[in-house]
């Protein structure tokens, strides 16, 4: 009798076993997509937060040209890292 229950989708409780398997696969795909999206969101937020934190830490001194140079120096270090995070996030969504 137990074999009959297994073969019949637990007495028809879950319906067609193939349909159940299909729906479970769709659910798993949906969850993976949500995980990729969450990771991408976190990576982009990290890139923004990292850039903002770096700019906020600059102790600007001198005239406008000296201050601009100081900001450019910081951005030369931070921006490539931020771009890498965003690029990887976008690739994870494809």
Backbone bond lengths (Angstrom), bond angles and torsions (degrees), N, CA, C in turn:
res aa  C-N    CA-C-N  psi(-1)  N-CA   C-N-CA  omega(-1)  CA-C   N-CA-C  phi
1 X - - - 1.442 - - 1.524 111.20 -
2 X 1.320 117.65 -37.35 1.454 121.29 179.91 1.526 110.36 -61.83
3 X 1.341 116.60 -40.75 1.457 119.92 178.05 1.521 111.16 -62.80
4 X 1.321 116.92 -36.68 1.457 120.52 178.17 1.528 110.68 -64.01
5 X 1.345 117.41 -38.48 1.459 120.81 179.63 1.522 111.15 -65.70
6 X 1.330 115.76 -41.75 1.463 119.78 179.80 1.520 110.39 -66.52
7 X 1.298 117.44 -44.21 1.461 121.34 -178.60 1.525 111.46 -67.73
8 X 1.317 117.19 -28.52 1.460 121.10 -176.24 1.531 111.03 -98.61
9 X 1.324 118.28 22.79 1.462 119.76 179.11 1.508 112.53 65.10
10 X 1.329 117.28 45.36 1.454 122.94 -178.52 1.520 110.82 56.84
11 X 1.309 115.30 51.24 1.452 120.60 175.61 1.516 112.82 70.89
12 X 1.311 116.71 25.63 1.452 120.76 179.48 1.519 113.19 80.43
13 X 1.328 116.99 4.49 1.460 121.60 -177.97 1.528 111.53 -60.09
14 X 1.329 117.39 -40.22 1.458 122.00 -177.88 1.517 112.49 -102.83
15 X 1.287 118.08 4.07 1.460 121.12 -179.83 1.517 110.92 77.99
16 X 1.303 115.48 -152.28 1.455 123.14 -177.70 1.534 110.14 -66.02
17 X 1.338 118.28 123.39 1.469 120.76 -179.51 1.530 112.48 -58.92
18 X 1.318 117.60 -35.60 1.464 120.11 179.32 1.526 110.82 -68.02
19 X 1.321 116.59 -38.13 1.474 120.78 177.59 1.522 110.16 -66.23
20 X 1.332 116.13 -41.36 1.460 120.71 177.43 1.523 110.31 -61.30
21 X 1.323 116.99 -44.12 1.461 121.35 179.17 1.532 110.44 -62.99
22 X 1.312 116.68 -40.89 1.467 121.18 179.03 1.528 110.44 -63.04
23 X 1.324 116.35 -45.07 1.467 120.30 -179.83 1.530 111.79 -66.00
24 X 1.319 116.75 -37.41 1.468 120.18 177.69 1.529 110.52 -65.53
25 X 1.321 117.59 -39.20 1.466 121.67 177.67 1.529 110.33 -65.36
26 X 1.331 116.71 -41.82 1.469 120.25 177.18 1.526 110.76 -62.59
27 X 1.312 116.32 -41.25 1.464 120.87 178.48 1.531 110.75 -62.66
28 X 1.323 116.65 -43.05 1.471 121.01 178.98 1.526 110.35 -63.09
29 X 1.324 117.79 -42.03 1.461 121.39 177.63 1.521 110.90 -62.67
30 X 1.317 116.35 -41.11 1.462 121.43 179.81 1.528 110.26 -63.89
31 X 1.314 117.12 -41.94 1.465 121.34 179.24 1.520 110.75 -64.94
32 X 1.334 116.98 -40.59 1.471 120.02 177.94 1.518 109.89 -62.54
33 X 1.315 117.10 -41.86 1.455 120.81 178.64 1.516 111.71 -61.61
34 X 1.324 116.41 -40.98 1.468 120.43 178.89 1.524 110.82 -66.83
35 X 1.333 117.14 -36.97 1.460 120.54 177.86 1.527 110.61 -66.10
36 X 1.336 117.33 -41.90 1.467 121.01 178.16 1.524 110.68 -62.71
37 X 1.323 116.40 -41.89 1.455 120.65 179.31 1.527 110.74 -64.69
38 X 1.318 117.33 -43.51 1.467 121.01 178.96 1.524 110.44 -62.68
39 X 1.337 117.31 -41.34 1.466 120.55 178.66 1.519 110.01 -64.18
40 X 1.319 117.58 -42.91 1.461 121.45 179.65 1.521 110.45 -63.25
41 X 1.323 117.26 -44.06 1.466 120.75 177.66 1.522 111.19 -59.36
42 X 1.323 116.15 -43.74 1.468 120.38 179.60 1.519 111.81 -65.38
43 X 1.320 117.13 -39.86 1.465 120.50 179.81 1.523 111.05 -65.86
44 X 1.319 117.07 -42.03 1.465 120.60 179.15 1.524 110.17 -66.99
45 X 1.324 117.14 -42.15 1.472 120.46 177.61 1.521 110.36 -61.88
46 X 1.324 117.66 -40.68 1.458 121.33 178.23 1.523 110.74 -62.38
47 X 1.334 117.37 -42.00 1.464 120.90 179.02 1.529 110.54 -61.18
48 X 1.319 116.53 -44.23 1.469 120.62 179.57 1.526 110.14 -65.90
49 X 1.323 116.86 -48.31 1.473 120.78 -178.99 1.521 111.64 -60.76
50 X 1.322 116.20 -40.64 1.457 121.25 179.84 1.530 110.40 -63.56
51 X 1.316 116.85 -42.56 1.466 121.17 -179.97 1.528 110.62 -66.25
52 X 1.317 116.77 -45.83 1.464 121.11 -179.94 1.531 110.52 -62.30
53 X 1.321 116.62 -44.18 1.465 120.48 -179.23 1.530 110.82 -63.20
54 X 1.312 116.67 -41.14 1.470 119.76 -179.97 1.523 111.27 -64.90
55 X 1.319 117.07 -43.46 1.469 120.43 179.68 1.527 110.39 -66.63
56 X 1.324 117.40 -39.07 1.463 120.53 179.87 1.528 112.97 -66.18
57 X 1.310 116.90 -23.52 1.468 120.02 -178.71 1.518 113.25 -83.98
58 X 1.312 117.37 -9.40 1.463 120.26 -178.57 1.527 108.86 -69.88
59 X 1.303 115.17 129.49 1.462 121.52 175.60 1.527 106.34 -99.01
60 X 1.320 115.31 85.60 1.456 120.64 -174.99 1.523 111.40 -64.88
61 X 1.331 113.81 134.50 1.462 119.99 179.17 1.520 108.52 -141.47
62 X 1.303 115.17 154.98 1.453 120.29 177.00 1.513 112.49 90.31
63 X 1.323 113.62 -169.08 1.466 119.02 -179.28 1.523 110.01 -77.58
64 X 1.328 115.55 -178.74 1.470 120.85 -175.46 1.521 111.84 -58.64
65 X 1.324 117.00 -40.14 1.470 119.97 -179.64 1.528 111.29 -66.11
66 X 1.323 117.59 -40.89 1.471 121.40 178.20 1.530 110.03 -65.08
67 X 1.326 117.19 -40.89 1.459 120.86 178.84 1.527 111.00 -65.69
68 X 1.314 116.65 -41.72 1.465 120.40 177.90 1.523 110.28 -61.16
69 X 1.322 116.88 -41.03 1.467 121.03 178.99 1.530 110.53 -63.82
70 X 1.306 117.24 -40.00 1.464 120.67 179.07 1.532 110.55 -63.70
71 X 1.311 116.91 -42.17 1.465 120.66 178.43 1.527 110.10 -65.31
72 X 1.335 117.39 -42.30 1.478 120.37 178.84 1.525 111.20 -61.19
73 X 1.321 117.25 -38.26 1.467 120.40 179.56 1.531 111.04 -64.16
74 X 1.304 116.63 -43.29 1.462 120.18 179.06 1.530 109.82 -65.73
75 X 1.316 116.55 -45.90 1.465 120.39 -178.39 1.529 111.63 -64.79
76 X 1.319 118.05 -29.68 1.464 120.68 177.68 1.527 111.24 -63.42
77 X 1.315 116.43 -27.07 1.462 120.88 178.35 1.530 110.70 -89.14
78 X 1.322 116.77 -45.39 1.463 121.83 -172.18 1.528 112.53 -77.67
79 X 1.327 117.28 -42.05 1.460 120.57 -172.20 1.528 113.14 -59.39
80 X 1.341 120.14 -45.63 1.479 118.06 179.06 1.527 113.00 -59.25
81 X 1.318 117.24 -35.92 1.462 120.30 178.03 1.526 110.89 -67.64
82 X 1.323 116.02 -41.83 1.464 120.12 178.81 1.523 110.53 -64.33
83 X 1.311 116.57 -41.45 1.469 120.87 179.29 1.527 109.80 -62.80
84 X 1.313 117.69 -40.96 1.465 121.28 178.77 1.525 110.76 -61.36
85 X 1.316 117.33 -44.47 1.471 120.50 178.41 1.522 111.31 -60.60
86 X 1.320 117.10 -45.40 1.466 120.53 -178.62 1.525 110.41 -67.61
87 X 1.329 117.67 -40.74 1.469 120.96 178.52 1.524 110.80 -60.86
88 X 1.323 116.80 -45.68 1.463 120.18 179.08 1.527 110.98 -64.72
89 X 1.320 116.43 -36.26 1.469 119.61 177.53 1.525 110.22 -64.07
90 X 1.305 117.29 -44.22 1.461 120.76 -179.96 1.533 110.73 -65.06
91 X 1.329 117.39 -39.83 1.465 120.25 178.98 1.523 110.72 -65.51
92 X 1.325 116.96 -34.31 1.464 120.24 178.10 1.508 113.40 -66.34
93 X 1.329 116.71 -22.24 1.461 120.65 -179.67 1.525 112.54 -86.72
94 X 1.314 116.94 -14.11 1.471 119.84 -177.61 1.507 112.21 -85.56
